[in-house]
Amino acid sequence: MNWDQVQGNWKQFKGKVRTQWGKLTDNDLEQIAGRQQQLVGKLQELYGIERAEAERQLTQFLDSLPEMTPERERRPVGAAKL
């Protein structure tokens, strides 16, 4: 995961975050402004989860986004790892 990539594309990325975690408001996303720890903290607050769980969910979410996977790791669905 490259959080710099998220910060650089926050305007595009925040829509995906809002889709994933619907309790986040536009105001929340503006305040977070691409800062990872603020997002984790807001997930904890809104969803009543522990920090480790919020971090796990965020990592899992980022890993599911094709644009967050380095080019060398991208492969068609069903393709075997080398």
Buried (B, 14 or more C-beta within 10 A) or exposed (E): BEBEBBEEBBEEBBEBBBEBBEEBEEEBBEEBEBBBEEBBBBBBEBEEBEEEBBBEBBEEBBEEEEEBBEEEEEEEEEEEEE
